[in-house]
């Protein structure tokens, strides 16, 4: 049941990434087309910037789940396996701490920007910060899963980047 929930969550995040990327592409395309006909859209640049922020957060979640973040392992690779596992636990604890900071600070950002409007559209600037708590929870959960796997002795091709979850 837990595996099914993880699979559904992965698919939902991947679908969100695709939709955000398509929306970003459409927004930029419309901005370019309307500039070509000398009728620039006032909102396209701002919308594209905010869509890029959302896409970055969703991409962070995807990369964490797929273990495809860039890792420089030149030092860790030289360690014996027990120390390598300990280093992995420390790294994931740091990632979990970052996720918790993101989660705890995001609500304040959303609240402070709730009554601020975009420059070009009558939308709340708080919308920019909405993916932050979601990313904080997702990143923290993934880091804790990774720690549990390391402590359980799960073999993941020696914590190789890009290994499937």
ABEGO torsion letter per residue (X at the ends): XAAAAAAAAAAAAAAAAAAAAAAAAAAAAAAAAAAAAGBBBAAAAAAAAAAAAAAAAAAAAAAAAAGABBBBAAAAAABBAAAAAAAAAAAAAAAAAAAAAAAAAAAAAAAAAAABBBAABBBBAAAAAAAAAAAAAAAAAAAAAAAAAAAAGBBBGGGBBGBBX
